[in-house]
């Protein structure tokens, strides 16, 4: 039930979500700069570990409207597989890839990441803005590790006495829960994953976990 509600919500707001990244109006830039600083932080950290992209392969889980996937395709990735629950998000991603001439290297799949058999591994697995909605975060993280031969990156919202109860109430009304994490919880997750090494960066309102498989 929760997964269906998540898919419906993000499908309904697909166009608006894309504007978080694509919007160039002065009011939107000001709003994002004040209230969505974590968007830029997550972008910068992901690209720090993803680039250079030439010849590499990526799986972008919870790809939304495809901004990360498209950027990596434009940077020369051999293949980017974007996955999202919401069909309208995937439709927008495909159209964007086609408009940029990247359909041959950026593929997009509508579906549940945990139920998909992708039939291959990737140099890097990405899950930005995803663990907010994942109940079994340990199984999700382990599947990411199984798919990556190099790097895994993911963002996690942190506990907050102000933001947390507001977000929980907001999304409960939409039919699904959201989840929050502590640094100790993420260190335990990384330590139990069999990674060669990992690092945790502090974001505005959360954390960014980078794992290396070898």
N, C-alpha and C positions, 0 to 999 in steps of 0.2 A: 504494500500500500504506500509506504513512504517513498519508494523508488518511483512509483507512478506519479506521485504528487510532485516530486523533484523534477521529473521529466516534463510534466505539464507546466510547471512554473517557469522553468528556464526556456521552454519552447515558446511560451507566451511572451517572454521578455527578451527574445533573442536579438532583435534589432537594437533595443535600448542598451543591452549588455555590450554589444559591439562598439557602441559610441563611447564607452569608457576608455577605449584604446584609440579609436579613430577620430573622435570629436576634436575639432580644432577651434571652436568658438571660444572667445575670451571668457565668458561665464563658466563654460565647462572646464576649461583649463584651470581657472581659479578654484572651482569647486573640488576638482580632483587633487589639486595641489594641497588643499587644506584637509579634506576628509578622506582622500584615497591615496595617501602617500605610499601605502603598502603596495599599491599596484606597480608604481615605478620601482620600488625596492625589489619586488619579486622579479620583475622584468630584468633589471640590471644584473641580479645575482644569477638568474637562469642563463642569460647570455654570456656571462662571465665563464660559466662552466661548459656552455654549449659550443662556443666559437673557439677556433675556426670550425666551420661546418662542412667544408668541402669534402665530398666523398663519404660522409658519415650518415648513419641511419638513426632515426629518432622515433619514439612513440610518445605522443602527446595526449595524456589521459585527461578527460574533462576539457577538451580543446576549445569548447565554446564556439565562438565565431572564427576561430582559426588564426588568430593573430600571431601566436608563437610559431605555429606550423608554417605559415606563409613566410614569416621572417627567416626561418631556417632554410626553407626552400630557396628563397632569394639569395641566401648566403652560400648556396652551393651544395646543400645536403643531397645525398643520393636518393634518399627516401625518407619521408615523414608520414607516419600513420597517425592521424588524429581520430580520437574516439570520444563520443559524447552520448549521454542518455537522450538528449533532446533532438528530435529530428529536424526542427527548424534551424537549430544551431548548425547542424551538419549541412543543411541545404545552403545556408549563407557561406559556410566555409568553402564548399565546392564551387560556388559562384565566384567567390573571391579568388580562389586558386585559378580558375579558368580565365578570369579577367587579367590576372598577372602572368598568364602563360606558364603556370606551374602544375597543371593537371597531371603531367607525366611523372612528377616526383612527390606530389602531395596528395595522399589518398585519405578519405574520411569515411568513418564507419559509425553508423548510429546503433548503439547497443550498450549492454551492461558489460563493462570491462571484466568483471569477475566471471562472466559466463562465456567470454569470447576465447576461442583458440586461434591465435594469430599465426601459428605455424612457423614462427621464426623468432630470432632475438634481434636486439638493437644495440647500437653503441651507447645510447642514452635513453633513460625513461624519465618523463616529466609529469608531475601532477601538481599544478598550481591552482589554488582555490578549490581543491577537490576534497581534502580530508575534513573540511567543515561538515560534510554530508555523509561521511562513511562511518557506519556503526562498527564494523569489524575491521578496524584500521590495521591491525597486525597482519591479517590475511592479505589485505590489499597491498601493504608494503612488501610482503614476501613475494607476491606475484610480480610486483615491479622489479624486484631484485632478480627473479628468475628470468625476466625478459631482457635484462641489461647485461651486456658484457663489459661495461665500463663505469658509467656514472648514473646515479639516481638522484633526482632533486624533487623536493616537495615542500609546499608551504603548509603551515598549521596555525590556526588561530589560537592565541593564548588566552588564559583566563583573565577576566577583567571585571571589577565590581560594577562598572558602568555599562560597558558595551555588551557583556555577556548576557545579563538578564533581558536587555532590550532585544537583542537578536533572537534569543530563545523564544520570547513571547511573539515576536514578529513572525517567525517561521512556523511556530506551532499553530498559529492561526491559518497558515497556508497549507497545513497538513503534514508537516515533516519536522523532525528535530534537527538541531545543529549541535556540533560537538566542539569542545575546547580542550586544549592540551597544556601540560606543564613541561618545563624543560627537563625535569627528572623523568617524566614519562617518555619523552623523546629519546633521552639518553639510554634508557632501558630498552626501548625499541631497537635502537641502532646497535647496542651492545649484544643483543640476543640474535641479531640477524646474520652473523657470520661475515660481516663486511671486513675488508682489509683495513679501512679507516673511514672516519666520518667527521663532519664538522656541523655545528649548529650556529647559525647567525640569528641575531635578534632583529626582528622587523617591527615596524609600527603596528602594535596590536597582535604580535605573534612571533613565529619562528620560521626559519628556513633550514631544512635538513638536507645536507649533501652527503651521499654515500658513495664509496668507491669499491667496486667488486674485486679489483685486483691491483 
